[in-house]
Amino acid sequence: MLIYPDKYLNNVKEITIDFLKDNNIKALILDVDNTLINFDKELLDGTDLWCENLKKEGIKFFILSNTNKKEKVEKVSKELDIPFINFAKKPLKNNFIKVQNILEIKDSKEIAVVGDQIFTDVLGARFSNMYSILTKPIDDRDIFMTKVKRPLENLVVKRYLKKNGGK
């Protein structure tokens, strides 16, 4: 189904090098809000080490965020040493394709899009023919627009988990 992710995880740190190799993924496009940072703009504990270890294995990274708060994304970008585009207008595929070209990955299926929202991250991955990884939000608090969508997304996740035996 179009709105189901390829993989559903608790958080980004569950993405291992073995998982990436098994799925022929060479790059990760990461969301910021509620994927890498919480509502208070604090980085998920251990994310820096996780990112550093995957980079050592040759995995490429890019941050793609819908926020118009450039300074927030820039702070995360600097902490993790990852380039970024903010105000990305996800799920529209334009910036996903732009990132694919920047990362110099010819096959879009070798890129995984990682985020906490179905209607931005998962759909953006689908529209761009990329692998989608949905993570649980790291914080219960959300901005207004996300709060509005969350109940519908939770229903989709519930059905996805039922269909996939809770995985």
RAVENFEN-V860919 format. One line per field, one symbol per residue. ss: DSSP state (@ for helix, = for strand, . for the rest). phi: phi as a letter, one per 30 degrees, with the letter a starting at -180 (. if undefined). A space follows every 50 residues. Layout:
ss=???
phi=???
//
This chain:
ss=......===..@@@..@@@@@@....====..=...=.....=...@@@@ @@@@@@...=====.....@@@@@@@@@@@...==........@@@@@@@ @@@....@@@=====..@@@@@@@@@@...=====........@@@@@@@ @@@@@@@@@@@@@....
phi=.ecdddbbbdaddddcddddddchccabccdcdiccbdddicdeeiddde dedddddjdcbacbbddcceddddddeddchbdbbchdidcededddede dddhcdcdddccccacbddcdddedddcicdcbccdddbddbdeededde eddddddededddciic
//
